[in-house]
Amino acid sequence: MALIPTTILTGFLGAGKTTLLNRILQEDHGYKIAVIENEFGQENVDNEILVQDSNEQIVEMNNGCVCCTVRGDLIVALSKLIQQKNEGKLSFDRVIIETTGLANPGPVAQTFFVDEEVGTYYMLDAVVTVVDARHGMQQLDEHEEAQRQVGFADKILLSKTDLVDAETAKTLRARLTRMNPRAPITAVDFGKIAISEVLDLKGFNLNAKLDLDPDFLRAEEAEHEHDHEHETCAEDCTHEHHHHKEHGEHGDHPPHVHNHHHAHHSDDIAAFVFKSTRPFNTGQLDEFLGGLVQVFGPRMLRYKGVLLMEGADRKVIFQGVHQIMGTDIGAKWGENELRESKMVFIGKNLPKDIFIEGLEHCLV
């Protein structure tokens, strides 16, 4: 039996998740989707659609979608849906889980890799995060949950862009990209978005696709050069990279990718990239990555890499969520392809220098 692709839909209170869900549950898109709604949020899916007596937890919509209100355990809800599907009582081929506005999507994502029954029937497709363009900056400043939701995302939907000017939206986009260069950002207007922008994104597939925002990569490279340029800087040097390095040495704050304009928003959750055209020693890398995940796993939200290994003609792909890491052998390196390892780490206060130096030690 084919596994049922599941999307985690997250975003801060009032960002517009519910508007989006209402559209999915009513629009004629031809998909049979089961929506699991955590109902501890401040706002629920339109109550008029869900006029239901207290013991009826699953409601079928006119367009063939199913809405299931979860008052307890997510695993129980997923099991109940499968049971009803197997008995022929329900028909659905995709699931969307809406997390509450204050939720950390990490444990929800981990459920798909840890719980055996869930893993037998469902596969995690992607985490989609809705960010409110008007209040996003403030929410990211004040709430770690909002930062985590961005760090976990495979896709970011930017809502309420009509309520802010172009400069505000651009600044927010730049900040989101520094936190998570893996996730494409798409503006969404009152929940109006093609369903293909939400489903079948394959964010957790072990494939060689590692698309990173080109602006982020340029900024990373510039920072790398900047660091080398100023290694002999005097002690009273005011360059930002020194300011961040000092923190980084104590493991409090990693050096962030910054341009001077955004200096006042240094997020605890941020991303960095490691690249090398020298191959890795397999044993050393396995040991080092294992150690990283053991020590920093709780602070590592998402990480992924396409690796060049010593003596191997195929790519090695790895990715992970917190302490759970998976690897796979990928396609052969193309004859004219640049053979290069590329890794991205997104996490909370990760000591970038420890990661980079350690990885460099594992190169042949």
NUKOLSE-140284 format. One record per atom (N, C-alpha, C): x, y, z; residue in three letters. Coordinates in steps of 0.2 Angstrom, whole numbers, padded with zeros to 4 digits, always signed. Last residue first. Layout:
% residues N
XYZala
...
% end
This chain:
% residues 364
+0198+0072+0016val
+0204+0068+0014val
+0210+0072+0013val
+0190+0079+0029leu
+0191+0079+0022leu
+0198+0075+0021leu
+0188+0081+0043cys
+0186+0074+0040cys
+0187+0074+0032cys
+0192+0094+0046his
+0196+0088+0048his
+0194+0081+0045his
+0180+0100+0041glu
+0187+0101+0037glu
+0192+0096+0039glu
+0172+0097+0051leu
+0170+0094+0044leu
+0177+0095+0040leu
+0177+0105+0061gly
+0177+0098+0062gly
+0176+0094+0055gly
+0176+0118+0056glu
+0183+0115+0058glu
+0182+0108+0058glu
+0162+0119+0056ile
+0166+0119+0050ile
+0173+0116+0051ile
+0158+0116+0069phe
+0155+0112+0064phe
+0160+0112+0058phe
+0164+0127+0076ile
+0165+0120+0078ile
+0163+0115+0072ile
+0159+0138+0070asp
+0166+0137+0069asp
+0167+0129+0071asp
+0145+0138+0074lys
+0147+0137+0067lys
+0154+0135+0066lys
+0137+0132+0086pro
+0143+0135+0085pro
+0146+0133+0078pro
+0120+0137+0085leu
+0125+0132+0084leu
+0131+0135+0083leu
+0107+0143+0090asn
+0114+0145+0093asn
+0119+0139+0091asn
+0098+0131+0082lys
+0098+0136+0087lys
+0105+0137+0090lys
+0099+0128+0064gly
+0098+0127+0071gly
+0098+0133+0076gly
+0103+0121+0050ile
+0098+0126+0052ile
+0097+0124+0060ile
+0115+0118+0038phe
+0113+0116+0045phe
+0109+0122+0047phe
+0119+0110+0023val
+0116+0116+0026val
+0114+0114+0033val
+0133+0106+0012met
+0129+0104+0017met
+0126+0110+0020met
+0140+0098-0002lys
+0137+0104+0000lys
+0132+0102+0006lys
+0155+0093-0011ser
+0150+0092-0005ser
+0147+0098-0003ser
+0157+0091-0028glu
+0157+0095-0022glu
+0152+0093-0017glu
+0161+0090-0044arg
+0160+0086-0038arg
+0162+0090-0032arg
+0152+0097-0057leu
+0156+0099-0051leu
+0156+0094-0046leu
+0150+0086-0071glu
+0147+0089-0065glu
+0153+0091-0060glu
+0153+0078-0082asn
+0155+0085-0082asn
+0153+0089-0076asn
+0148+0066-0077glu
+0155+0066-0080glu
+0158+0073-0080glu
+0139+0065-0062gly
+0140+0066-0069gly
+0147+0067-0071gly
+0139+0053-0049trp
+0142+0060-0051trp
+0142+0060-0059trp
+0125+0043-0048lys
+0132+0044-0050lys
+0133+0051-0051lys
+0113+0046-0034ala
+0115+0045-0041ala
+0122+0045-0042ala
+0115+0041-0017gly
+0111+0044-0023gly
+0114+0042-0030gly
+0112+0032-0003ile
+0116+0032-0009ile
+0112+0035-0014ile
+0107+0040+0012asp
+0106+0036+0007asp
+0111+0037+0001asp
+0103+0042+0030thr
+0107+0043+0024thr
+0105+0038+0018thr
+0095+0052+0043gly
+0095+0046+0038gly
+0100+0048+0032gly
+0094+0055+0060met
+0097+0057+0054met
+0097+0051+0049met
+0087+0063+0074ile
+0086+0058+0069ile
+0089+0059+0062ile
+0089+0074+0083gln
+0094+0068+0083gln
+0093+0063+0078gln
+0083+0086+0072his
+0085+0084+0078his
+0090+0079+0078his
+0082+0078+0057val
+0078+0082+0061val
+0080+0081+0068val
+0092+0077+0042gly
+0090+0075+0048gly
+0085+0080+0051gly
+0101+0068+0028gln
+0097+0074+0031gln
+0094+0072+0038gln
+0112+0064+0015phe
+0110+0064+0022phe
+0105+0069+0024phe
+0118+0055+0001ile
+0114+0060+0004ile
+0112+0059+0011ile
+0132+0053-0009val
+0129+0051-0003val
+0125+0057+0000val
+0135+0049-0026lys
+0133+0054-0021lys
+0131+0051-0015lys
+0147+0037-0032arg
+0140+0040-0031arg
+0140+0045-0026arg
+0159+0033-0033asp
+0157+0036-0039asp
+0150+0039-0038asp
+0171+0035-0020ala
+0164+0033-0022ala
+0162+0037-0028ala
+0184+0039-0015gly
+0183+0033-0019gly
+0176+0031-0021gly
+0176+0049-0002glu
+0183+0046-0005glu
+0181+0039-0009glu
+0161+0057-0007met
+0165+0053-0002met
+0171+0050-0006met
+0152+0071-0006leu
+0157+0068-0011leu
+0162+0064-0006leu
+0135+0073-0002leu
+0142+0073-0001leu
+0146+0069-0006leu
+0123+0084+0002val
+0125+0080-0004val
+0132+0079-0003val
+0113+0086+0017gly
+0119+0087+0013gly
+0119+0082+0007gly
+0104+0095+0030lys
+0104+0091+0024lys
+0111+0092+0020lys
+0094+0098+0044tyr
+0101+0098+0041tyr
+0100+0093+0035tyr
+0084+0107+0056arg
+0085+0103+0050arg
+0092+0103+0047arg
+0088+0109+0070leu
+0082+0109+0068leu
+0081+0104+0061leu
+0098+0106+0083met
+0098+0106+0076met
+0091+0105+0074met
+0097+0105+0097arg
+0097+0112+0094arg
+0097+0112+0087arg
+0097+0092+0099pro
+0091+0096+0101pro
+0091+0103+0099pro
+0110+0089+0094gly
+0104+0087+0091gly
+0098+0091+0093gly
+0123+0091+0099phe
+0119+0097+0097phe
+0112+0095+0094phe
+0128+0078+0103val
+0129+0084+0107val
+0124+0090+0105val
+0123+0069+0092gln
+0123+0067+0100gln
+0123+0074+0104gln
+0127+0076+0081val
+0120+0075+0082val
+0119+0073+0089val
+0141+0076+0082leu
+0137+0082+0082leu
+0130+0081+0084leu
+0144+0062+0082gly
+0145+0066+0088gly
+0141+0072+0088gly
+0140+0059+0069gly
+0137+0055+0075gly
+0138+0059+0081gly
+0149+0066+0062leu
+0142+0068+0062leu
+0138+0065+0067leu
+0161+0060+0066phe
+0160+0067+0068phe
+0153+0068+0067phe
+0159+0047+0061glu
+0160+0048+0068glu
+0159+0055+0070glu
+0157+0049+0047asp
+0152+0046+0051asp
+0153+0047+0058asp
+0170+0055+0044leu
+0164+0059+0044leu
+0158+0056+0048leu
+0179+0044+0046gln
+0179+0050+0050gln
+0173+0054+0050gln
+0174+0035+0037gly
+0174+0033+0044gly
+0174+0040+0048gly
+0176+0043+0024thr
+0170+0040+0026thr
+0169+0039+0034thr
+0183+0058+0021asn
+0185+0051+0023asn
+0179+0048+0027asn
+0177+0067+0007phe
+0177+0066+0014phe
+0180+0059+0015phe
+0186+0077-0006pro
+0181+0071-0003pro
+0182+0070+0004pro
+0185+0094-0010arg
+0189+0088-0007arg
+0184+0083-0004arg
+0177+0104-0012thr
+0178+0100-0017thr
+0182+0094-0016thr
+0164+0109+0000ser
+0171+0108-0002ser
+0171+0103-0008ser
+0154+0119+0011lys
+0155+0117+0004lys
+0163+0115+0004lys
+0141+0122+0023phe
+0148+0120+0022phe
+0149+0117+0015phe
+0131+0136+0029val
+0133+0131+0024val
+0140+0129+0024val
+0119+0140+0041phe
+0125+0141+0038phe
+0127+0135+0033phe
+0105+0149+0049ala
+0108+0143+0045ala
+0115+0145+0043ala
+0097+0151+0065ala
+0100+0153+0059ala
+0103+0147+0055ala
+0090+0157+0079ile
+0089+0151+0074ile
+0092+0154+0068ile
+0092+0168+0086asp
+0095+0162+0089asp
+0095+0157+0084asp
+0096+0182+0075asp
+0091+0177+0077asp
+0095+0171+0081asp
+0098+0199+0077ser
+0102+0193+0076ser
+0098+0187+0079ser
+0094+0213+0071his
+0090+0207+0072his
+0094+0201+0071his
+0103+0223+0069his
+0099+0223+0076his
+0095+0217+0076his
+0108+0222+0056ala
+0112+0220+0062ala
+0108+0219+0068ala
+0104+0224+0043his
+0099+0220+0048his
+0103+0218+0054his
+0113+0232+0037his
+0106+0235+0038his
+0102+0231+0043his
+0125+0225+0036his
+0124+0230+0041his
+0117+0232+0042his
+0120+0208+0034asn
+0123+0214+0031asn
+0121+0220+0036asn
+0126+0192+0040his
+0122+0199+0041his
+0125+0204+0036his
+0125+0177+0046val
+0126+0180+0040val
+0122+0187+0040val
+0133+0175+0062his
+0127+0176+0058his
+0129+0179+0051his
+0141+0164+0072pro
+0142+0170+0068pro
+0136+0170+0063pro
+0130+0158+0085pro
+0134+0157+0079pro
+0136+0164+0076pro
+0131+0161+0102his
+0128+0163+0096his
+0133+0161+0090his
+0137+0152+0112asp
+0130+0156+0113asp
+0127+0158+0107asp
+0149+0146+0111gly
+0143+0142+0109gly
+0137+0146+0110gly
+0160+0154+0113his
+0157+0151+0119his
+0150+0147+0117his
+0162+0158+0100glu
+0167+0154+0104glu
+0165+0151+0110glu
+0152+0166+0097gly
+0152+0160+0094gly
+0157+0155+0098gly
+0155+0178+0102his
+0149+0174+0105his
+0150+0167+0103his
+0165+0182+0094glu
+0166+0182+0101glu
+0161+0177+0104glu
+0159+0183+0082lys
+0164+0177+0083lys
+0165+0176+0090lys
+0152+0194+0082his
+0148+0188+0082his
+0153+0182+0084his
+0162+0204+0082his
+0157+0204+0087his
+0153+0197+0088his
+0168+0201+0070his
+0172+0200+0076his
+0167+0199+0082his
+0159+0204+0060his
+0161+0197+0061his
+0165+0196+0068his
+0158+0218+0061glu
+0153+0214+0064glu
+0155+0207+0065glu
+0172+0228+0066his
+0168+0224+0061his
+0164+0219+0064his
+0179+0236+0074thr
+0172+0236+0075thr
+0168+0232+0070thr
+0194+0232+0083cys
+0191+0232+0077cys
+0183+0232+0078cys
+0202+0232+0094asp
+0197+0237+0094asp
+0193+0237+0088asp
+0213+0224+0090glu
+0208+0222+0095glu
+0202+0226+0095glu
+0215+0224+0072ala
+0217+0226+0078ala
+0211+0224+0083ala
+0215+0210+0060cys
+0212+0216+0063cys
+0214+0217+0070cys
+0219+0199+0054thr
+0224+0202+0057thr
+0222+0209+0060thr
+0208+0194+0048glu
+0210+0190+0053glu
+0216+0194+0057glu
+0201+0200+0037his
+0202+0204+0044his
+0205+0200+0049his
+0200+0191+0027glu
+0203+0198+0026glu
+0205+0201+0032glu
+0193+0181+0032his
+0200+0180+0030his
+0203+0186+0030his
+0180+0187+0033asp
+0184+0184+0039asp
+0191+0183+0038asp
+0177+0190+0020his
+0178+0195+0025his
+0182+0193+0031his
+0175+0177+0015glu
+0181+0181+0012glu
+0182+0187+0017glu
+0164+0174+0022his
+0170+0169+0022his
+0176+0173+0020his
+0155+0183+0018glu
+0157+0183+0025glu
+0163+0179+0026glu
+0153+0180+0004ala
+0156+0186+0006ala
+0159+0187+0013ala
+0147+0168+0006glu
+0154+0168+0003glu
+0157+0174+0005glu
+0135+0172+0012glu
+0139+0167+0015glu
+0147+0167+0013glu
+0130+0179+0001ala
+0131+0183+0008ala
+0136+0178+0012ala
+0128+0170-0008arg
+0132+0175-0010arg
+0135+0179-0003arg
+0118+0162-0002leu
+0125+0159-0003leu
+0130+0164-0005leu
+0108+0171-0001phe
+0111+0168+0005phe
+0118+0165+0004phe
+0105+0172-0014asp
+0107+0178-0010asp
+0110+0176-0004asp
+0100+0159-0018pro
+0107+0162-0020pro
+0109+0168-0017pro
+0095+0147-0006asp
+0093+0154-0009asp
+0100+0157-0011asp
+0097+0131-0012leu
+0098+0136-0007leu
+0097+0142-0010leu
+0092+0114-0015asp
+0092+0121-0017asp
+0092+0126-0011asp
+0097+0100-0017leu
+0098+0105-0011leu
+0098+0112-0014leu
+0093+0085-0022lys
+0091+0092-0023lys
+0092+0096-0016lys
+0095+0072-0021ala
+0101+0076-0021ala
+0099+0083-0022ala
+0084+0065-0008asn
+0086+0066-0015asn
+0092+0071-0015asn
+0075+0059+0003leu
+0082+0059+0002leu
+0084+0059-0005leu
+0061+0070+0006asn
+0064+0065+0002asn
+0072+0065+0002asn
+0056+0080+0013phe
+0059+0075+0017phe
+0062+0070+0013phe
+0049+0088+0004gly
+0054+0091+0008gly
+0058+0086+0012gly
+0039+0086-0006lys
+0045+0081-0006lys
+0051+0084-0002lys
+0028+0093-0009leu
+0034+0097-0010leu
+0040+0092-0009leu
+0014+0089-0009asp
+0019+0085-0014asp
+0025+0090-0015asp
+0005+0105-0007leu
+0006+0098-0006leu
+0011+0095-0011leu
+0007+0119-0009val
+0006+0116-0002val
+0008+0109-0001val
+0006+0122-0022glu
+0011+0125-0018glu
+0012+0123-0011glu
-0004+0115-0027ser
+0002+0112-0028ser
+0008+0116-0024ser
-0015+0123-0024ile
-0014+0118-0020ile
-0007+0114-0021ile
-0011+0140-0026ala
-0012+0134-0029ala
-0011+0128-0024ala
-0020+0151-0015ile
-0014+0149-0017ile
-0015+0142-0021ile
-0027+0162-0004lys
-0028+0160-0011lys
-0021+0158-0013lys
-0026+0167+0009gly
-0027+0159+0008gly
-0027+0157+0001gly
-0025+0180+0006phe
-0031+0178+0009phe
-0032+0170+0008phe
-0012+0177-0004asp
-0016+0182-0003asp
-0023+0179+0000asp
+0005+0174-0001val
-0001+0171-0002val
-0006+0176+0000val
+0022+0173-0008ala
+0016+0177-0005ala
+0010+0174-0006ala
+0034+0161-0004thr
+0029+0163-0009thr
+0024+0167-0005thr
+0051+0156-0003ile
+0045+0160+0000ile
+0040+0162-0005ile
+0059+0140+0000pro
+0056+0145-0005pro
+0051+0149-0001pro
+0071+0135+0011ala
+0063+0136+0010ala
+0062+0142+0005ala
+0084+0136+0014arg
+0081+0130+0010arg
+0074+0131+0008arg
+0088+0146+0022pro
+0089+0147+0015pro
+0086+0141+0011pro
+0083+0152+0036asn
+0081+0146+0032asn
+0082+0147+0025asn
+0088+0164+0041met
+0086+0159+0046met
+0085+0152+0042met
+0090+0171+0030arg
+0095+0170+0034arg
+0094+0164+0039arg
+0076+0171+0025thr
+0081+0168+0021thr
+0088+0166+0025thr
+0071+0180+0035leu
+0068+0173+0034leu
+0073+0169+0030leu
+0077+0192+0031arg
+0078+0189+0038arg
+0076+0181+0038arg
+0072+0194+0019ala
+0080+0193+0020ala
+0081+0190+0026ala
+0059+0196+0021arg
+0061+0190+0017arg
+0068+0189+0018arg
+0059+0208+0029leu
+0057+0202+0032leu
+0059+0196+0028leu
+0064+0217+0019thr
+0068+0216+0025thr
+0066+0209+0028thr
+0053+0216+0010lys
+0059+0214+0008lys
+0064+0212+0014lys
+0042+0221+0018ala
+0042+0214+0015ala
+0049+0212+0013ala
+0047+0234+0019thr
+0046+0230+0025thr
+0046+0223+0023thr
+0047+0238+0006glu
+0053+0238+0010glu
+0053+0234+0016glu
+0034+0238+0002ala
+0038+0234-0001ala
+0045+0233+0003ala
+0023+0239+0016asp
+0026+0242+0010asp
+0031+0237+0008asp
+0008+0229+0021val
+0015+0232+0022val
+0018+0235+0016val
-0003+0223+0017leu
-0004+0227+0023leu
+0003+0231+0024leu
-0001+0213+0007asp
-0005+0219+0005asp
-0005+0225+0011asp
+0004+0203+0014thr
+0009+0207+0011thr
+0006+0214+0008thr
-0003+0192+0021lys
-0004+0199+0022lys
+0001+0204+0020lys
+0010+0179+0021ser
+0003+0182+0021ser
+0003+0189+0023ser
+0020+0169+0014leu
+0020+0175+0017leu
+0013+0178+0016leu
+0025+0153+0017leu
+0020+0157+0014leu
+0019+0163+0017leu
+0039+0143+0014ile
+0036+0148+0018ile
+0031+0152+0014ile
+0044+0126+0015lys
+0041+0131+0011lys
+0038+0136+0016lys
+0050+0119+0025asp
+0052+0117+0018asp
+0049+0122+0013asp
+0054+0125+0041ala
+0050+0125+0035ala
+0053+0122+0029ala
+0061+0126+0053phe
+0059+0119+0051phe
+0056+0119+0044phe
+0063+0139+0055gly
+0068+0135+0054gly
+0067+0128+0051gly
+0049+0144+0057val
+0053+0146+0051val
+0059+0141+0050val
+0047+0138+0069gln
+0042+0137+0064gln
+0046+0138+0057gln
+0057+0144+0077arg
+0057+0137+0076arg
+0053+0135+0070arg
+0052+0157+0078gln
+0058+0156+0074gln
+0059+0149+0073gln
+0040+0155+0085ala
+0040+0158+0078ala
+0046+0157+0074ala
+0046+0151+0097glu
+0042+0146+0093glu
+0041+0149+0086glu
+0052+0162+0102glu
+0056+0157+0099glu
+0052+0152+0095glu
+0046+0178+0100his
+0044+0171+0102his
+0049+0166+0098his
+0050+0191+0097glu
+0048+0190+0104glu
+0047+0182+0105glu
+0055+0192+0084asp
+0059+0195+0090asp
+0057+0192+0096asp
+0045+0186+0077leu
+0051+0183+0077leu
+0056+0185+0083leu
+0035+0196+0079gln
+0034+0189+0082gln
+0041+0185+0082gln
+0040+0207+0073gln
+0039+0207+0080gln
+0039+0200+0083gln
+0040+0202+0059met
+0046+0204+0063met
+0046+0204+0070met
+0026+0198+0057gly
+0031+0193+0057gly
+0038+0196+0061gly
+0015+0207+0055his
+0018+0206+0062his
+0024+0201+0063his
+0014+0207+0041arg
+0013+0213+0045arg
+0016+0212+0052arg
+0016+0195+0036ala
+0021+0200+0034ala
+0020+0206+0039ala
+0016+0180+0044asp
+0012+0186+0044asp
+0016+0192+0042asp
+0019+0164+0037val
+0022+0170+0041val
+0018+0176+0039val
+0017+0147+0038val
+0013+0153+0036val
+0016+0159+0040val
+0026+0133+0033thr
+0025+0138+0038thr
+0022+0145+0035thr
+0026+0116+0030val
+0024+0123+0027val
+0022+0128+0033val
+0035+0102+0029val
+0033+0107+0034val
+0032+0114+0030val
+0031+0087+0020ala
+0035+0094+0021ala
+0032+0098+0026ala
+0029+0073+0021asp
+0030+0076+0014asp
+0034+0083+0015asp
+0031+0058+0029leu
+0031+0066+0030leu
+0033+0069+0023leu
+0019+0045+0026met
+0026+0048+0025met
+0026+0055+0026met
+0010+0032+0034tyr
+0011+0039+0032tyr
+0018+0040+0031tyr
+0011+0018+0038tyr
+0005+0021+0034tyr
+0006+0028+0031tyr
+0022+0016+0046thr
+0019+0010+0041thr
+0014+0013+0036thr
+0024+0027+0054gly
+0028+0026+0048gly
+0026+0020+0043gly
+0014+0024+0063val
+0013+0030+0059val
+0018+0029+0053val
+0020+0013+0069glu
+0013+0012+0066glu
+0012+0018+0061glu
+0032+0018+0075glu
+0032+0012+0070glu
+0025+0012+0066glu
+0038+0034+0077asp
+0032+0029+0079asp
+0031+0024+0073asp
+0049+0040+0072val
+0049+0037+0078val
+0044+0032+0079val
+0045+0048+0061phe
+0051+0043+0060phe
+0052+0039+0066phe
+0034+0055+0064phe
+0034+0051+0057phe
+0040+0046+0057phe
+0038+0062+0075thr
+0033+0057+0076thr
+0033+0052+0070thr
+0045+0073+0071gln
+0049+0067+0073gln
+0044+0061+0074gln
+0035+0082+0068ala
+0039+0079+0062ala
+0042+0073+0065ala
+0031+0085+0081val
+0026+0082+0076val
+0030+0079+0070val
+0043+0090+0087pro
+0041+0084+0089pro
+0035+0081+0084pro
+0044+0103+0078gly
+0049+0097+0078gly
+0046+0091+0081gly
+0035+0113+0078pro
+0034+0108+0074pro
+0038+0102+0074pro
+0029+0120+0093asn
+0035+0118+0089asn
+0034+0112+0085asn
+0014+0131+0093ala
+0018+0124+0093ala
+0024+0124+0090ala
+0006+0141+0094leu
+0012+0141+0098leu
+0016+0135+0098leu
-0004+0138+0085gly
+0000+0144+0083gly
+0007+0144+0088gly
-0005+0121+0082thr
-0007+0127+0085thr
-0002+0132+0084thr
-0004+0113+0066thr
-0002+0114+0073thr
-0004+0120+0075thr
-0013+0103+0055glu
-0012+0110+0057glu
-0010+0110+0064glu
-0009+0092+0044ile
-0009+0093+0051ile
-0008+0100+0052ile
-0016+0084+0030ile
-0013+0090+0032ile
-0014+0091+0040ile
-0014+0070+0020val
-0016+0072+0026val
-0012+0079+0027val
-0022+0060+0006arg
-0017+0065+0009arg
-0019+0067+0015arg
-0032+0053+0002asp
-0026+0051+0000asp
-0020+0055+0002asp
-0047+0046+0008phe
-0043+0051+0008phe
-0036+0049+0006phe
-0063+0040+0014ser
-0058+0040+0008ser
-0054+0046+0008ser
-0070+0030+0026leu
-0067+0036+0024leu
-0063+0035+0018leu
-0074+0017+0027lys
-0079+0022+0030lys
-0076+0029+0027lys
-0066+0006+0024gly
-0070+0009+0019gly
-0075+0014+0021gly
-0057+0002+0034glu
-0064-0001+0034glu
-0069+0001+0029glu
-0046+0010+0030asn
-0046+0002+0029asn
-0053-0001+0029asn
-0051+0022+0035lys
-0050+0021+0028lys
-0050+0014+0026lys
-0052+0019+0049gln
-0058+0021+0045gln
-0057+0020+0038gln
-0038+0017+0052gln
-0043+0012+0053gln
-0050+0013+0049gln
-0033+0030+0048ile
-0031+0024+0044ile
-0036+0018+0045ile
-0039+0038+0059leu
-0041+0039+0051leu
-0039+0033+0047leu
-0033+0032+0070lys
-0041+0032+0069lys
-0043+0033+0062lys
-0020+0035+0068ser
-0022+0028+0068ser
-0029+0027+0067ser
-0021+0049+0069leu
-0018+0046+0063leu
-0020+0039+0063leu
-0025+0050+0083ala
-0029+0053+0077ala
-0027+0050+0071ala
-0015+0044+0090val
-0021+0041+0090val
-0026+0043+0084val
-0005+0054+0087ile
-0004+0047+0084ile
-0011+0043+0084ile
-0010+0065+0093leu
-0009+0065+0086leu
-0009+0058+0083leu
-0021+0065+0107asp
-0014+0063+0104asp
-0015+0062+0097asp
-0034+0076+0108gly
-0028+0072+0112gly
-0022+0071+0108gly
-0042+0082+0100arg
-0042+0085+0107arg
-0036+0081+0111arg
-0043+0086+0083val
-0039+0082+0088val
-0039+0086+0095val
-0055+0084+0071thr
-0053+0089+0077thr
-0049+0085+0082thr
-0054+0082+0054cys
-0054+0079+0061cys
-0051+0083+0066cys
-0062+0083+0039cys
-0059+0087+0044cys
-0060+0083+0051cys
-0059+0078+0022val
-0062+0076+0029val
-0058+0081+0034val
-0066+0081+0006cys
-0061+0082+0011cys
-0064+0080+0018cys
-0076+0082-0003gly
-0073+0075-0002gly
-0067+0075+0003gly
-0083+0093-0004asn
-0078+0092-0009asn
-0074+0086-0008asn
-0091+0094+0008asn
-0094+0093+0001asn
-0089+0091-0004asn
-0082+0084+0021met
-0084+0090+0017met
-0088+0089+0011met
-0086+0075+0036glu
-0084+0075+0029glu
-0087+0081+0025glu
-0078+0075+0052val
-0083+0078+0047val
-0081+0077+0040val
-0075+0067+0067ile
-0073+0068+0060ile
-0079+0070+0055ile
-0081+0067+0079gln
-0074+0070+0078gln
-0072+0071+0071gln
-0095+0068+0088glu
-0093+0067+0081glu
-0086+0071+0080glu
-0098+0071+0101asn
-0095+0065+0100asn
-0092+0064+0093asn
-0104+0084+0100ser
-0098+0084+0103ser
-0094+0077+0102ser
-0110+0087+0083asp
-0111+0086+0090asp
-0105+0083+0093asp
-0106+0102+0074gln
-0105+0095+0075gln
-0107+0093+0082gln
-0102+0112+0061val
-0107+0111+0066val
-0108+0104+0068val
-0092+0116+0053leu
-0091+0111+0058leu
-0096+0110+0063leu
-0095+0127+0046ile
-0094+0121+0042ile
-0094+0115+0047ile
-0095+0136+0056glu
-0102+0135+0052glu
-0101+0128+0048glu
-0083+0138+0061asn
-0087+0133+0065asn
-0094+0132+0061asn
-0068+0137+0052asp
-0075+0140+0052asp
-0080+0135+0055asp
-0056+0131+0063val
-0058+0131+0056val
-0066+0133+0057val
-0053+0142+0077asn
-0054+0136+0074asn
-0056+0136+0066asn
-0041+0151+0086glu
-0047+0151+0081glu
-0047+0144+0078glu
-0032+0149+0096gln
-0037+0154+0097gln
-0043+0154+0092gln
-0030+0131+0098gly
-0028+0137+0095gly
-0033+0142+0097gly
-0032+0118+0101phe
-0031+0122+0106phe
-0029+0129+0104phe
-0035+0108+0091glu
-0040+0114+0092glu
-0039+0118+0098glu
-0027+0104+0077asn
-0026+0104+0084asn
-0031+0110+0086asn
-0035+0095+0064glu
-0034+0101+0067glu
-0033+0101+0074glu
-0031+0087+0050ile
-0031+0086+0057ile
-0030+0092+0060ile
-0039+0083+0035val
-0036+0089+0039val
-0037+0087+0046val
-0037+0073+0021ala
-0039+0073+0028ala
-0035+0079+0032ala
-0042+0075+0004ile
-0037+0077+0010ile
-0040+0076+0017ile
-0043+0072-0011lys
-0046+0070-0005lys
-0041+0070+0001lys
-0043+0084-0024tyr
-0040+0080-0019tyr
-0044+0078-0014tyr
-0051+0093-0031gly
-0051+0086-0034gly
-0047+0082-0029gly
-0054+0106-0028his
-0047+0105-0031his
-0046+0098-0033his
-0065+0116-0024asp
-0065+0111-0028asp
-0059+0109-0032asp
-0064+0121-0006glu
-0063+0122-0014glu
-0063+0116-0018glu
-0065+0118+0007gln
-0071+0119+0003gln
-0070+0120-0004gln
-0053+0115+0013leu
-0059+0111+0015leu
-0065+0112+0011leu
-0045+0125+0008ile
-0043+0118+0006ile
-0049+0114+0007ile
-0051+0136+0014arg
-0051+0135+0007arg
-0050+0128+0005arg
-0048+0133+0028asn
-0055+0134+0026asn
-0055+0133+0018asn
-0034+0134+0027leu
-0037+0127+0028leu
-0044+0128+0026leu
-0032+0148+0025leu
-0029+0143+0020leu
-0033+0136+0021leu
-0037+0152+0037thr
-0040+0155+0031thr
-0038+0150+0025thr
-0029+0146+0046thr
-0036+0144+0046thr
-0039+0146+0040thr
-0016+0153+0044lys
-0017+0146+0043lys
-0024+0144+0042lys
-0014+0166+0047gly
-0018+0165+0041gly
-0019+0157+0039gly
-0008+0171+0058ala
-0004+0172+0052ala
-0009+0170+0046ala
-0014+0170+0071gly
-0016+0175+0066gly
-0013+0176+0060gly
+0001+0163+0078leu
-0006+0165+0079leu
-0008+0170+0074leu
+0012+0156+0066phe
+0011+0160+0072phe
+0003+0162+0072phe
+0013+0140+0059gly
+0013+0147+0058gly
+0010+0150+0064gly
+0011+0125+0049thr
+0012+0128+0055thr
+0012+0136+0054thr
+0006+0109+0043leu
+0005+0116+0042leu
+0006+0120+0048leu
+0014+0096+0037ile
+0013+0099+0043ile
+0012+0107+0041ile
+0007+0083+0026thr
+0010+0090+0027thr
+0009+0093+0034thr
+0010+0067+0020thr
+0007+0071+0025thr
+0011+0078+0026thr
+0005+0054+0009pro
+0009+0060+0011pro
+0006+0064+0015pro
+0004+0037+0014ile
+0000+0043+0013ile
+0004+0049+0014ile
+0012+0024+0004leu
+0011+0028+0010leu
+0007+0035+0009leu
+0003+0011-0004ala
+0007+0017-0005ala
+0006+0021+0002ala
+0004-0006+0000met
+0000+0000+0000met
+0004+0006+0000met
% end
